[in-house]
Amino acid sequence: MKNLFKTIAIAFAVLGLGACNDAYLEEAMEGTPVDTTIADKVNFDGVYAGEYPAAGYFSSKEEVAAAVNTYLKGIYTFCDEGSTANVAGIQFGTVTTSEVYDKPFAADETYTLVSDDYKVTLGQKYNNFNDAEEAATNLATFLAEKYADYADGKTLTLTYEIYKTGTVSTTYKRVGTSWEKLELDLNLFNADINYTLTTEDYDAMGTDSGEPGKYDNFDNKNAVNFYIPKFLAQKYPYEKDGAVVALTYKWYAGTASDMTGFWRLENGAWVAYDPYTAVESVVVETKTAQCTYDGSAWVMSRLVGGSKTIALANAEYEAMYTWVLENKGEQYNDTQGKRSEYYSGASSSYNNINNKFSTWRKYYNDGDFNFPSTITDEELQLLAEERLAEVIMAAVLPVVVTTPDSGLIYNVVYTLYGDGTVQAQMSFMYNDADASWECLGRPLVL
């Protein structure tokens, strides 16, 4: 009877401790005395093998947090508060929507002023206007006379010349018996390359029946989608991904007329592109969920994985220069009259970071720069990097990254000037806990 009670007591003790430590459980079942004061904390470090949504990836942090909590609870039925987990291999998709551009506004009618309009109707000496103000006054007269019977609500685009400015187009709308200038603030799309197919281009695609060179046109959409990408691959073999070509070709539908289509280079292939329609795309990355057990659930503190590159341009160098003078003092200003500072070395005059310590020692080692004359180049290098990280985190990242993601690494790329000019990279992450940026270490020369 005593042995029976002893076995039951051990069983209840084991159940009370949970199932997080298999070795500990085995020892207890073998009759090893149980120490109920041992905290059963676990430190999981493994790959996620739980369920995914139908898409095969998670698309929000909330989805990941819920799934990882379920997954870890399935592994550890009971765990003590403070247990931690790094769950790697999580497929996370970021959905982006392409920018949508406005289609060029097409007025009901267009008209370009000719010599008689300037000299006879408007009494101008030359075939242009002196300035925009004179053009506005004369065009009001021109519209009232030439288009007096224009219907209410219709639109008209006038093209004319202004001295020293060149060709200008203005669109008007008929409102009642008067004309109002339309302020068109269009976000128009401009292709990187504009090209019109020639006879030689059509012939190069084939001159047999059914091929574009037979009649120097297309009459089949499938043929356009087949031939044009191949043509562009040969015509522009060295373009970089993202380049867009606006290609004008002949389309036959009873008669031949010009049509223009857009093609974009994506992953080395030319694909049809519509700048006027939003397109969603998904980039799937592998991430790691960092979690802590709070006594009842696994709480994800950070979803780590992926990176973004921020290349410093003139605006960022200028922001760094300004920040140093405002926050560290004018003593760090370049005495040679350039917009450069020698706290971190940023220069908007040269768009680089000065890392040439012989210049620093010659012009700025006067006490104001705040480094002793006995400092070695190695020590000065570390000081310069520390200050550069400080200025980037204060003057650049809060402006460029308006909504930081604590799971991303932000690689800041800049031009470094020393014995020569090179590209360098310093990496940062955002800490949600105290809403601050962290530098991940010393710079890397690219």
C-alpha positions as CSV (number, residue, x, y, z in Angstrom):
1,M,0.0,0.0,0.0
2,K,2.8,2.4,0.8
3,N,4.4,1.7,-2.6
4,L,1.1,2.4,-4.3
5,F,0.8,5.8,-2.6
6,K,4.4,6.6,-3.4
7,T,3.8,5.9,-7.1
8,I,0.6,8.0,-7.2
9,A,2.5,10.9,-5.4
10,I,5.3,10.8,-8.0
11,A,2.8,10.7,-10.9
12,F,0.9,13.8,-9.6
13,A,4.2,15.6,-8.9
14,V,5.3,14.9,-12.5
15,L,2.0,16.1,-13.9
16,G,2.2,19.3,-11.9
17,L,5.6,20.1,-13.4
18,G,4.4,19.8,-17.0
19,A,6.0,18.2,-20.1
20,C,8.6,20.7,-21.2
21,N,11.6,18.7,-20.0
22,D,11.5,15.1,-21.3
23,A,14.7,14.0,-19.6
24,Y,13.4,15.3,-16.3
25,L,10.1,13.4,-16.8
26,E,12.0,10.2,-17.6
27,E,14.0,10.5,-14.4
28,A,10.9,11.0,-12.4
29,M,9.2,8.0,-13.9
30,E,12.2,5.9,-13.1
31,G,11.8,6.7,-9.4
32,T,14.3,9.6,-9.1
33,P,13.2,12.0,-6.3
34,V,11.4,15.0,-7.7
35,D,12.6,18.5,-6.8
36,T,9.5,20.6,-7.2
37,T,11.5,23.9,-6.8
38,I,13.2,23.5,-10.3
39,A,11.8,26.1,-12.7
40,D,10.9,24.3,-16.0
41,K,11.9,27.0,-18.5
42,V,12.6,26.1,-22.1
43,N,14.6,27.7,-24.8
44,F,13.3,26.5,-28.1
45,D,15.5,27.1,-31.1
46,G,14.1,25.4,-34.2
47,V,12.3,25.6,-37.5
48,Y,8.6,26.3,-37.9
49,A,6.7,23.2,-38.9
50,G,3.1,24.4,-38.3
51,E,0.3,25.2,-40.6
52,Y,0.1,28.1,-43.2
53,P,-2.8,29.9,-44.8
54,A,-3.9,28.6,-48.2
55,A,-1.5,31.0,-49.9
56,G,1.5,29.2,-48.4
57,Y,2.8,32.2,-46.4
58,F,1.7,34.6,-43.7
59,S,0.9,38.2,-44.7
60,S,0.7,39.9,-41.3
61,K,2.5,39.8,-38.0
62,E,-0.8,39.0,-36.3
63,E,-1.1,35.8,-38.3
64,V,2.4,34.8,-37.5
65,A,2.0,35.5,-33.7
66,A,-1.2,33.4,-33.6
67,A,0.3,30.5,-35.6
68,V,3.5,30.4,-33.6
69,N,1.7,30.4,-30.3
70,T,-0.4,27.4,-31.5
71,Y,2.7,25.7,-32.8
72,L,4.7,26.1,-29.6
73,K,1.8,25.1,-27.4
74,G,1.5,21.9,-29.4
75,I,5.1,21.1,-28.5
76,Y,5.1,22.3,-24.9
77,T,1.9,21.5,-23.1
78,F,3.1,23.1,-19.9
79,C,6.0,25.6,-19.6
80,D,7.1,28.1,-17.0
81,E,6.8,31.8,-17.5
82,G,9.9,33.3,-19.0
83,S,10.5,30.5,-21.5
84,T,11.9,31.7,-24.8
85,A,11.7,30.6,-28.4
86,N,13.4,31.5,-31.7
87,V,11.2,30.0,-34.4
88,A,13.0,30.1,-37.8
89,G,12.0,29.3,-41.3
90,I,8.7,31.2,-41.3
91,Q,7.5,32.2,-44.8
92,F,6.2,35.8,-44.8
93,G,4.8,37.5,-47.8
94,T,4.9,41.3,-48.2
95,V,2.2,42.5,-50.6
96,T,3.0,45.6,-52.5
97,T,0.8,47.6,-54.9
98,S,2.3,49.3,-58.0
99,E,1.9,53.0,-58.4
100,V,-1.0,54.0,-60.6
101,Y,-0.4,56.9,-63.0
102,D,-2.9,59.3,-64.4
103,K,-3.8,58.9,-68.1
104,P,-2.9,62.0,-70.1
105,F,-5.9,64.3,-70.2
106,A,-7.5,64.4,-73.6
107,A,-9.5,67.6,-74.3
108,D,-12.5,67.5,-76.7
109,E,-10.5,69.5,-79.1
110,T,-7.0,70.8,-79.6
111,Y,-5.7,73.7,-81.5
112,T,-2.2,75.2,-82.2
113,L,-1.9,78.9,-82.9
114,V,-0.6,79.8,-86.3
115,S,1.0,83.0,-87.7
116,D,-2.4,84.6,-88.7
117,D,-3.6,84.0,-85.1
118,Y,-0.7,85.9,-83.6
119,K,-0.4,88.7,-86.2
120,V,-3.9,89.2,-87.6
121,T,-6.3,88.2,-84.9
122,L,-4.2,89.2,-81.9
123,G,-2.0,91.9,-83.4
124,Q,1.3,90.4,-82.2
125,K,4.5,91.4,-84.0
126,Y,6.0,88.0,-83.8
127,N,4.6,84.4,-83.7
128,N,4.8,84.2,-79.9
129,F,3.9,86.0,-76.7
130,N,6.4,87.9,-74.6
131,D,5.5,86.2,-71.3
132,A,2.8,84.1,-69.6
133,E,0.8,87.2,-68.5
134,E,0.6,88.5,-72.0
135,A,-0.3,85.0,-73.3
136,A,-3.2,84.7,-70.7
137,T,-4.6,88.1,-71.7
138,N,-4.5,87.4,-75.5
139,L,-5.8,83.9,-75.2
140,A,-8.9,85.1,-73.4
141,T,-9.6,87.4,-76.4
142,F,-8.8,84.6,-78.8
143,L,-11.2,82.2,-77.1
144,A,-14.0,84.7,-77.0
145,E,-13.8,85.4,-80.7
146,K,-12.8,82.0,-82.2
147,Y,-14.9,79.8,-80.0
148,A,-17.8,82.0,-79.1
149,D,-20.3,79.2,-79.9
150,Y,-18.4,76.4,-78.1
151,A,-20.8,74.2,-76.1
152,D,-21.0,74.5,-72.4
153,G,-18.8,71.9,-70.6
154,K,-16.6,71.1,-73.5
155,T,-12.8,71.3,-73.2
156,L,-10.1,72.8,-75.5
157,T,-6.3,72.6,-75.4
158,L,-4.5,75.5,-76.9
159,T,-0.8,75.2,-77.9
160,Y,1.2,78.4,-78.4
161,E,4.7,79.9,-78.1
162,I,6.2,82.1,-75.4
163,Y,9.5,84.0,-76.0
164,K,12.4,82.3,-74.3
165,T,10.1,79.7,-72.8
166,G,9.1,77.7,-75.9
167,T,6.0,75.7,-76.6
168,V,3.3,75.8,-74.0
169,S,-0.1,74.0,-73.8
170,T,-3.1,75.2,-71.7
171,T,-6.4,73.5,-71.4
172,Y,-9.7,75.5,-71.0
173,K,-13.2,74.5,-70.2
174,R,-16.4,76.3,-71.4
175,V,-18.5,77.2,-68.4
176,G,-21.7,79.0,-69.4
177,T,-20.6,81.8,-71.8
178,S,-17.0,82.1,-70.4
179,W,-13.8,80.1,-70.4
180,E,-12.0,78.7,-67.3
181,K,-8.5,77.5,-67.3
182,L,-8.2,73.9,-66.1
183,E,-5.4,73.3,-63.5
184,L,-4.3,69.8,-64.5
185,D,-2.1,68.3,-61.8
186,L,-1.5,65.0,-63.4
187,N,0.8,62.3,-62.2
188,L,1.9,61.3,-65.7
189,F,4.0,58.3,-66.5
190,N,7.2,58.7,-68.4
191,A,8.9,55.6,-69.8
192,D,12.7,55.3,-69.6
193,I,12.8,54.6,-73.4
194,N,10.5,55.6,-76.2
195,Y,10.8,53.7,-79.5
196,T,8.8,53.2,-82.7
197,L,9.3,50.1,-84.7
198,T,10.8,50.5,-88.2
199,T,10.4,48.5,-91.4
200,E,13.7,46.8,-90.6
201,D,12.4,45.9,-87.1
202,Y,9.3,44.2,-88.6
203,D,11.4,42.4,-91.2
204,A,13.8,41.1,-88.5
205,M,10.8,39.4,-86.8
206,G,10.1,37.4,-90.0
207,T,8.6,38.2,-93.4
208,D,6.6,35.0,-94.1
209,S,2.8,34.8,-93.9
210,G,1.6,35.4,-90.4
211,E,4.8,37.2,-89.4
212,P,5.1,40.9,-88.6
213,G,7.4,41.7,-91.5
214,K,4.9,40.5,-94.1
215,Y,2.9,43.7,-93.9
216,D,4.9,45.6,-91.3
217,N,2.2,45.5,-88.7
218,F,0.5,43.3,-86.1
219,D,-3.1,42.1,-86.2
220,N,-3.0,39.6,-83.4
221,K,-2.6,40.3,-79.7
222,N,-0.8,37.0,-79.2
223,A,1.7,37.9,-81.9
224,V,2.4,41.2,-80.1
225,N,3.0,39.4,-76.8
226,F,5.2,36.8,-78.5
227,Y,7.4,39.0,-80.8
228,I,7.9,42.2,-78.8
229,P,9.6,40.7,-75.7
230,K,12.0,38.9,-77.9
231,F,12.7,42.0,-79.9
232,L,13.3,44.1,-76.8
233,A,15.7,41.5,-75.4
234,Q,17.8,41.9,-78.5
235,K,17.4,45.6,-78.8
236,Y,18.2,46.4,-75.2
237,P,20.4,43.6,-73.8
238,Y,22.0,45.7,-71.1
239,E,19.0,47.5,-69.4
240,K,18.6,47.0,-65.7
241,D,15.5,45.5,-64.0
242,G,12.7,48.0,-63.7
243,A,13.4,49.8,-67.0
244,V,10.3,50.5,-69.0
245,V,10.0,50.9,-72.8
246,A,7.1,52.7,-74.5
247,L,6.9,51.0,-77.9
248,T,4.8,52.3,-80.8
249,Y,3.8,49.8,-83.4
250,K,1.4,49.4,-86.3
251,W,-1.9,47.6,-85.5
252,Y,-4.1,46.5,-88.4
253,A,-7.9,46.4,-87.9
254,G,-9.3,47.2,-91.4
255,T,-6.7,50.0,-91.6
256,A,-3.3,50.3,-90.0
257,S,-2.9,52.8,-87.1
258,D,-0.3,53.5,-84.4
259,M,-0.6,51.9,-81.0
260,T,1.7,52.3,-78.0
261,G,2.3,49.7,-75.4
262,F,4.6,49.5,-72.3
263,W,7.0,46.7,-71.4
264,R,9.0,46.4,-68.2
265,L,12.1,44.4,-67.6
266,E,11.5,42.1,-64.6
267,N,14.0,39.5,-63.5
268,G,15.7,39.7,-66.9
269,A,12.5,39.3,-69.0
270,W,10.4,41.9,-70.8
271,V,6.8,41.7,-69.7
272,A,3.7,43.8,-70.6
273,Y,3.2,46.6,-68.2
274,D,0.2,48.9,-67.5
275,P,1.2,52.1,-65.6
276,Y,-2.5,53.0,-65.4
277,T,-3.7,50.0,-63.4
278,A,-2.7,48.9,-59.9
279,V,-0.9,45.5,-59.8
280,E,-0.3,43.6,-56.6
281,S,2.9,41.6,-56.2
282,V,4.2,39.4,-53.4
283,V,7.7,39.1,-52.1
284,V,8.1,36.1,-49.8
285,E,11.0,36.1,-47.3
286,T,12.1,33.7,-44.6
287,K,11.8,35.2,-41.1
288,T,12.4,34.2,-37.5
289,A,9.9,34.8,-34.7
290,Q,11.3,35.7,-31.3
291,C,8.9,34.8,-28.5
292,T,8.5,34.7,-24.8
293,Y,6.1,32.6,-22.7
294,D,4.1,34.9,-20.3
295,G,2.5,32.1,-18.4
296,S,-0.5,31.5,-20.6
297,A,0.6,32.2,-24.2
298,W,3.7,32.6,-26.4
299,V,4.1,36.3,-27.1
300,M,6.0,37.3,-30.2
301,S,8.3,40.2,-29.5
302,R,9.9,40.5,-32.9
303,L,9.7,39.0,-36.4
304,V,13.2,39.2,-37.7
305,G,14.2,38.8,-41.4
306,G,14.8,40.8,-44.5
307,S,16.5,44.1,-45.1
308,K,16.1,47.4,-46.9
309,T,18.8,49.5,-48.4
310,I,18.9,53.3,-47.9
311,A,21.4,55.1,-50.2
312,L,22.4,58.5,-48.9
313,A,21.9,61.3,-51.4
314,N,22.4,65.1,-51.2
315,A,19.4,65.7,-49.0
316,E,20.6,63.2,-46.4
317,Y,24.1,64.6,-46.3
318,E,22.7,68.0,-45.9
319,A,20.4,66.9,-43.1
320,M,23.4,65.4,-41.3
321,Y,25.5,68.5,-41.8
322,T,22.7,70.7,-40.4
323,W,22.0,68.4,-37.5
324,V,25.6,68.5,-36.3
325,L,25.8,72.3,-36.4
326,E,22.5,72.6,-34.6
327,N,23.1,69.9,-31.9
328,K,26.9,69.7,-31.5
329,G,28.0,73.3,-32.3
330,E,29.4,75.5,-35.0
331,Q,32.9,74.5,-34.0
332,Y,32.5,71.4,-36.1
333,N,31.8,73.4,-39.3
334,D,34.3,73.2,-42.2
335,T,36.6,76.2,-42.0
336,Q,37.3,76.0,-45.8
337,G,33.8,77.3,-46.7
338,K,32.2,74.0,-47.7
339,R,29.1,72.5,-46.3
340,S,31.0,69.8,-44.4
341,E,31.2,69.0,-40.7
342,Y,33.9,67.2,-38.8
343,Y,31.9,65.6,-36.1
344,S,30.9,62.6,-38.3
345,G,32.5,63.8,-41.5
346,A,29.3,64.4,-43.5
347,S,29.5,66.8,-46.5
348,S,26.6,67.9,-48.7
349,S,29.1,69.8,-50.9
350,Y,30.8,66.5,-51.9
351,N,28.0,64.1,-51.0
352,N,30.3,61.9,-49.0
353,I,31.7,61.1,-45.5
354,N,35.2,62.4,-45.0
355,N,37.4,59.7,-43.5
356,K,40.7,61.3,-44.4
357,F,42.2,61.7,-40.9
358,S,45.2,63.7,-42.2
359,T,42.7,66.4,-43.1
360,W,41.1,66.2,-39.7
361,R,44.4,66.4,-37.8
362,K,45.6,69.3,-40.0
363,Y,42.6,71.5,-39.8
364,Y,40.4,70.3,-36.9
365,N,42.7,69.0,-34.2
366,D,42.5,72.3,-32.2
367,G,40.6,71.2,-29.2
368,D,37.2,72.1,-30.6
369,F,36.9,68.9,-32.4
370,N,37.3,67.2,-29.0
371,F,39.9,64.5,-29.7
372,P,43.4,64.5,-28.2
373,S,46.4,64.9,-30.4
374,T,47.8,61.7,-29.0
375,I,44.9,59.6,-30.4
376,T,45.9,56.9,-32.9
377,D,44.3,56.5,-36.3
378,E,42.7,53.3,-35.1
379,E,41.2,55.0,-32.1
380,L,40.1,58.0,-34.3
381,Q,38.5,55.6,-36.7
382,L,36.4,54.0,-34.0
383,L,35.4,57.5,-32.7
384,A,34.4,58.6,-36.2
385,E,32.3,55.5,-36.8
386,E,30.6,55.9,-33.4
387,R,29.7,59.5,-34.3
388,L,28.6,58.7,-37.8
389,A,26.2,56.1,-36.4
390,E,24.9,58.6,-34.0
391,V,24.2,61.2,-36.7
392,I,22.6,58.7,-39.1
393,M,20.2,57.5,-36.3
394,A,19.4,61.1,-35.4
395,A,19.2,62.9,-38.7
396,V,18.5,60.3,-41.4
397,L,16.6,57.3,-40.3
398,P,13.7,59.1,-38.5
399,V,13.1,61.1,-41.7
400,V,13.6,58.4,-44.3
401,V,11.9,55.5,-42.4
402,T,8.7,57.0,-41.2
403,T,7.2,53.7,-40.1
404,P,10.1,51.5,-39.0
405,D,9.8,47.7,-38.9
406,S,11.6,46.2,-35.9
407,G,12.3,43.0,-37.7
408,L,14.1,44.5,-40.7
409,I,17.7,45.4,-41.0
410,Y,18.2,48.8,-42.6
411,N,21.5,49.0,-44.6
412,V,22.6,52.6,-45.0
413,V,24.9,52.9,-47.9
414,Y,27.1,56.0,-48.3
415,T,30.2,57.3,-50.1
416,L,33.3,57.2,-48.0
417,Y,36.3,59.4,-48.8
418,G,39.7,58.5,-47.5
419,D,42.8,57.4,-49.4
420,G,40.3,56.9,-52.2
421,T,36.5,56.9,-52.7
422,V,34.6,53.7,-51.9
423,Q,31.0,52.7,-51.0
424,A,30.4,51.7,-47.4
425,Q,27.4,50.3,-45.5
426,M,26.3,50.6,-41.9
427,S,23.4,48.5,-40.6
428,F,20.7,49.4,-38.1
429,M,17.6,47.9,-36.5
430,Y,14.7,49.6,-34.7
431,N,13.9,48.7,-31.1
432,D,10.1,48.9,-30.5
433,A,10.6,48.5,-26.7
434,D,12.2,51.9,-26.3
435,A,11.4,53.4,-29.7
436,S,15.0,53.9,-30.7
437,W,17.5,52.9,-33.4
438,E,20.4,50.5,-32.8
439,C,23.6,50.2,-34.8
440,L,24.5,46.6,-35.6
441,G,28.2,47.1,-35.7
442,R,31.1,48.6,-37.6
443,P,30.7,49.6,-41.3
444,L,31.3,47.3,-44.2
445,V,33.2,48.5,-47.2
446,L,31.3,47.3,-50.3
